Amino acid sequence: MINQLKKQITFCLFACLISIGNSRAEAADWPMWRGNVERTAVIEEVLPAELQLSWSRHLPKHQVAWPNEERLQYDLAYEPVSVGDRILIGSPRDGSLTAFDAQTGEESWKYFSNGPIRFAPVVSGENVIFGSDDGNLYCLKLTDGMLRWKISGAPDTHQQRWHLGNDRLISYWPVRGAPVVKDGIVFFGAGIWPSMGTYLSAVEIETGKRKWINQRIQFLKNVRIDHNYLHEAGLSPQGYCLIADEKLIVPNGRSMPARIDPETGKMHYYVQGYRNGDSRVMAAGDVLLVGHSGVVNLADGREVGNRWVDAGKDAPQSWSTPKRDQFEGPFDAYKMMPGCSYRSVYDQGICYGVEKGIVYAYDLSKAQKRLYEKKHGAQTVKPAKWEAPLLWKLDTKLGKGDTHSVIKAGNTLYGHVGPILFAAEIASDGKSAKIVWQHKLTQTVGSLIAANQRLIVTCLNGDLHCFQTQPPKNKWYKRVHVPLPRVSEEDNHLAFKYLDASSVKLGFDGSVKPGYIVIRGLESESLPEALLQVARARLIVIEDDVARVSRLRKKFLDVDMYGRDIQIIHADPDTFPLPHYLADLVIDQTPVAKNAVALTEKLNVVRPYGGVACLTVNDANRDVIEKTTDSLDQTHWKVQRQNDLVILKRQGALPGSSDWTHECSDAARSYFSRDKLVKSPLGILWYGDGPGYGFHKFKDYGRGVKPQVAGGRLVAFDDRAKRLTAIDAYTGRLLWKFDTDTTIVRYATLPDAIIVGRNAECLILNPEDGSVIKTLPCQLDPKLTGVPGVVDVRVSDPLILIAVGFDLPQGHSHPAIETGLWDAKTIVAFDRTTGKQLWSKIAKERFNIHSLVIGEGLVFCIDSMAPLKADQLQRRGTAPEKFPSEILALDAADGSVKWKYQREYGHRVMTGRGPLAIRPYDDWAAYSYQSKFLYTGKLKEMQAINAATGEKVWEKPIGLQPLLLYDDSFINQAGIKYDLLDGKQLSSSPLFKRSGCNYTVGNQNLLFLRNNCAAYVDMDKKKEFSLRNLRSGCSNSLVAANGLLSIPCFSTGCICNYPLQTSFAMVHMPEVSQWTTEDPIDVKQLRDAQTLLTPKIPAKPGK
């Protein structure tokens, strides 16, 4: 009996041990984004059939980094990971990493970084690793969130520097190449601007020491980019890194991902590609699924749809219209399989995905490539198509809403359609699936993970839900929003004292982005809330007291203001490197810099045009402050002393800066900026586009008006939105918007007024808020019929010149220009001071807007036939032998003709369409105040005319407008420099090379252009500086003015694979040369060294 009992006990213990072992085998963690290093979103664990909503939390809603570019939206939702009974989530809003108890939803611990955390952490053993926009990679203890180590993503020699990025104060080198871990090593990328330095690193988790760093990824040459060109480029690590095929895969923003040797950090061959690039990448066997439409071979880094390799020696080496189907980066689409993308699931050769409510399953192990026919106009090409057999599809019958996340746990797919969750069980034979579970939430789902018998869900609005089998509590941890506590009279008085000294506005206006207040050090913890209760401002607080920082962060988290209205940086307030021109108000309560040089650098944080610094004076800093203030230029700084406070107000423009008032720079059409501060090297001051900051518009190929900068404001027009927008040139924050009610608008930007022409009127706007000060209706000649519209504006005080056309085309891009958008039938002159219309002039044919010039009290214009009209006459056989262009000089005061000059041109049939074709074939003019010449021409022909008399001085075939008019020379669009007085050639070779739809402008130091990427040329050094990661607009959107190079985003809608697409501003930054390399990686050599070419994918005949 006893022996029998012993046997039963032994059996039971054995059974329990087996049960425990099986339980652990079945339970599984989700330790990183999409579950594993290949990012396949698969877990072997089988979730319970009956999942119940156990608890929910609402996390603060965050703003994605790139709201206007879907290909960069890697931070669309909170991305959790889960290990054991912990859920860990990083916050893009407040920069914290939080651990929650998965059983109960209770917060376990919270750790703050100094910047947004835009990617999911990685758990390795007892370590939690994450990257922050503050430029550091952190390693915390999983148990309690205590810091083990942190390391900068930049080289150890680089001191962290900060600027505004995506509407937040962040590092120059944010960690946006999200970490991936393998074999005790974490790999990650930092920096997104190759021209500022971008880096890849491998770090030992146990020690926190760097194994290797690749600093050369910022400069690649002979890279295959869009249009099949070879050009220099640079990696901009953005997206979740992954490991596949024993390679480190680094997403490159909107471009194709790069392949890196994880042992050494060296690059493999790289193709940036033409289209289809994306920051979101997953591995699927021997390929990478890139975004919605890209597929890259892991073996050679090329897209599977390329025919370039098979073409061999006949492969095109640049753009080739007949061979566009053989580009190395495919031009045409090659993957047309819905539900097969970066957000799919890949498991044992099968790809599962959801598109418009339908679940798809493809067998990628049997993928094939074939040719299909595609028409481009009259041309038929045969691009490749990559396709895999469809195994089955399942209609969820949940509608056609968005699906952002699909995962596989065991043999069940979990996904969603909009806010409705579902589980689809795959049949044992793999030939079908059925819906076995549904649950409807109130908000659209953003991310799903499965771990340890739980389904964890985040929604786009910040909701976090946990489904499990424990008795359902459905507990809501709701955020209780409490108001800011009342502050003392003393703090309130102090806040008003600072605000009264500044230009920061009181009250609140939700349509306007607040200005910046910087507080260096805090004497009173209540000062921030005192300021926020009365001022329209965003606060940046620099404080080194850990306990104080912790209390302040908690206080503003509780009132839902942290990360939106206030950002608190834990750093030394006396030495923290803030960006220049950031602040409307600086409150410095530190002991102040120890010498005048350091204090002067601190004052550079104050923005021009009224920014204020308030310095607290004490015995330790009194001498330094007095010495510094005494040395300041009193014309640009106003100094006031109030007891223990020194108030410094920065007045007017930066010394040496200038405005860019017209799209052609000025009323003389010089295309030249007199700003002396914009010089090489340039560094990024701010970047980003989103609600309340930046500017973006659809690419216009020359149709729209180019941006202008004056008085510290960048003013730009979005013709599709019918809206004129002003932003702060120094921070990108929105100042105001003005709805124009028409797509046809022209304007000029002055420091004290914005002159807008629309319909048949001239509006004078207040530059402070965009309100209408005055409306000047154009009194048009009754003989003119049709619907009027303003095609251009010129302003030269006190004259306003409005060019009016009739029945203007309403379309966008090329057709509008071809059908008269640049043509005026009459010009109308106003006195800006009195508002009186002075005179008007009607053209016999039309005035081309590029021939409208004001200079020395004269208005110059050219009356001639439009090139396309001349083309029509030529085709009909009714064209005259010569076409006259009549150049008129009109008295600005009364419009009387001072002189006229006629030049006849033989007609040349236009070889193309659009602005690049029409511009050179049409008349143009420009005036020089230095030579007193009017320059006019068409195509290469050009003449210099004495502006006072109308006599021709010389004529030479050196035109190619627009010209850049310097004080003693001019540069044409071929890049050749000529003497202003006699047209003598001064440069033996071109000063620049352009590539892409654009033209060049400049200042005395630099030339600004598009050479595929946005670029600038230092004329003294004869060196081009390429940004390597983005392009400018299809028409020139680079403006040197007010001490900055401003580049609003004029390229929305461009799908070419540049890593970034954004507005930004640059400023002279000598340190840039210390962060960048002159030693490029020659990608062509990597190609030549690559022994394994594209795997031969079985071909089958086209249908």
Secondary structure, 3 states (H helix, E strand, C coil): CHHHHHHHHHHHHHHHHHHHHHHHHHCCCECCHHHCCCCCCEECCCCCCCCEEEEEEECCCCCCCCCCCHHHCCCCCCCCEEECCEEEEECCCCCEEEEEECCCCCEEEEEECCCCCCCCCEEECCEEEEECCCCEEEEEECCCCCEEEEEECCCCCCCCCEEEECCEEEECCCCCEEEEEECCEEEEEECCCHHHCCEEEEEECCCCCEEEEECCCCCEEEEECHHHCEEEECCCCEEECEEECCEEEECECCCCCEEECCCCCCECCCECCCCCCCCCEEEECCEEEECCCEEEECCCCCECCCCHHHHHHHCCCCCCHHHHHHCCCCCCCCCCCCCCCCCCEEECCEEEEEECCEEEEEEHHHCEEEECCEEECCEEECCEEEECCEEEEEECCCCCCCCCCCEEECCEEEEEECCEEEEEEECCCCCCEEEEEEEECCCCEEEEEEECCEEEEEECCCEEEEEECCCCCCEEECCCCCCCCCCCHHHHHHHHHHHHHCCCCECCCCCCCCEEEEEECCCCCCHHHHHHCCECEEEEEEECCHHHHHHHHHHHHHCCCECCCEEEEECCCCCCCCCCCCECEEEECCCCCCCHHHHHHHHCCECCCCCEEEEECCCCCHHHHHHHHHHCCCCCEEEEEECCEEEEEECCCCCCCCCECECCECCCCCCEECCCCCCCCEEEEEECCECCECCEEECCCCCCCCCEEECCEEEEEECCCCEEEEEECCCCEEEEEEECCCCCEEEEEECCEEEEEECCEEEEECCCCCCEEEEEECCCCCCCCCCEEEEEEEEECCEEEEEEEECCCCCCCHHHHHCCCCEEEEEEEEECCCCCEEEEEEEEEEEEHHHCEEECCEEEEEEECCHHHHHHHHHHCCCCCCEEEEEEEEECCCCCEEEEEEEEECCCCCCCCCHHHHHHHCCEEEECCCCCEEEEEECCEEEEEECCCCCEEEEECCCCCCCEECCCEEECCCCCEEECCCCCECCCCCCCCCECCCCCEEECCEEEEEECCEEEEECCCCEEEECCCCCCCCCCCCEEECCEEEECEEEECCCCCCCCCCCEEEEECCCHHHHCCCCCEEHHHHHHHCCCCCCCCCECCCC
